[in-house]
Amino acid sequence: MAALKNARHEAFAQALAKGTSASEAYVEAGYKPDRGAASRLSANVNVQKRLAELQARGAKKVEVTVESLTGELEEARSLALAEKQTSAAVSATMGKAKLFGLGVENRRHSGTIGIVQLTPKHLDALTDDELALLESAYPVLEKLGLVGGDTGPTAETGD
């Protein structure tokens, strides 16, 4: 069924489809407030048919389910394998895993970060592994504002 010929009736049906009460939809359609007339118009056969059509369209749009997404991801994975696109196939597989709550890393961090001012003397006491670990953690510590910035006077300038 196409849009109703009467523009006000169409606006009324559209408002009803959005979940508006009949009285409110009646006013939105351009009529003066009248609960009785709103009730009668909502019982109109053509308005009822149009409302059913609009609601069916809305239901179809939101009919995305885990099952439908799984099917789409499986289709993408199959196509990727056929095209020898292993990276895309892995991505589709991981998408399915996430959809079902599998393979999701949940990390819980606890504890405190101790801040120590390191001097060259402290750094000389560290092993190569400890220095490498400190260097790898530096970007994270810098983002947290725990290192970097003004380091104070330097030995080269004597300030």
SVG drawing of the C-alpha trace seen along z (x, -y; Angstrom):
<svg xmlns="http://www.w3.org/2000/svg" viewBox="-16 -28 94 49">
<polyline fill="none" stroke="black" stroke-width="0.4" points="0.0,0.0 1.3,-3.4 1.1,-6.5 -2.5,-7.6 -4.1,-10.1 -5.2,-12.3 -2.0,-14.0 -3.3,-14.4 -4.3,-10.8 -0.8,-9.8 0.8,-12.1 -1.5,-10.6 -0.5,-7.0 3.2,-8.0 2.9,-9.5 1.1,-6.4 3.8,-4.2 6.4,-6.2 4.5,-5.3 2.6,-8.5 -0.8,-8.3 -3.8,-8.7 -4.7,-12.0 -1.2,-13.4 -0.9,-12.0 -4.2,-13.7 -2.8,-17.1 0.5,-16.4 -1.4,-15.7 -2.8,-19.2 -6.2,-18.6 -7.6,-20.5 -7.5,-18.4 -10.4,-15.9 -10.0,-12.5 -13.2,-11.1 -12.2,-12.1 -8.7,-10.7 -10.1,-7.4 -12.4,-7.2 -9.6,-8.0 -7.3,-5.4 -10.1,-2.8 -10.3,-3.8 -9.5,-0.7 -7.1,-2.6 -5.3,-4.1 -5.0,-0.7 -3.6,0.9 -1.1,-1.9 -0.1,-1.7 0.5,2.1 2.6,1.5 4.7,-1.1 5.2,1.0 6.2,4.0 8.8,1.9 10.2,0.7 10.4,4.3 12.3,5.4 14.8,2.6 15.7,3.6 15.7,7.3 19.4,7.6 20.2,10.6 23.2,12.6 22.1,15.2 21.9,12.7 25.3,11.2 26.8,14.7 25.5,15.5 27.0,12.4 30.4,12.9 30.4,16.6 29.7,15.5 32.5,12.9 34.9,15.5 34.0,18.0 34.5,15.4 37.8,14.3 39.0,17.9 37.9,18.4 39.9,15.3 42.9,16.4 42.5,13.4 43.6,15.0 43.7,11.7 40.1,11.0 39.1,14.5 40.8,14.2 39.0,10.9 35.7,12.5 36.4,15.4 37.4,13.0 34.2,11.0 32.2,14.2 34.2,14.9 33.5,11.4 29.8,11.8 29.6,14.9 31.8,13.4 34.8,15.6 38.4,14.6 37.8,11.3 40.7,10.3 39.6,8.9 42.5,7.5 42.1,6.2 44.8,3.9 45.4,3.3 48.1,2.0 50.0,-1.2 52.7,-2.8 55.7,-3.9 57.5,-6.9 61.2,-7.1 63.5,-9.8 66.2,-7.9 69.7,-9.3 72.5,-8.1 73.8,-6.2 70.4,-4.3 70.5,-3.6 74.0,-2.2 72.8,0.3 70.1,1.7 70.7,4.8 70.2,4.8 66.8,6.5 65.7,4.0 66.8,1.1 64.9,2.6 61.8,3.0 62.0,-0.6 62.4,-1.8 59.4,0.2 57.3,-1.2 58.4,-4.8 55.6,-5.7 52.9,-4.6 54.5,-6.4 54.8,-9.5 51.1,-9.4 50.2,-9.1 52.3,-12.2 54.6,-10.3 57.8,-10.9 59.0,-13.5 58.5,-17.2 61.0,-19.5 63.7,-17.5 65.3,-20.4 68.9,-21.7 71.3,-19.7 74.9,-19.0 75.9,-20.4 74.5,-23.9 75.4,-24.1 72.1,-25.7"/>
</svg>
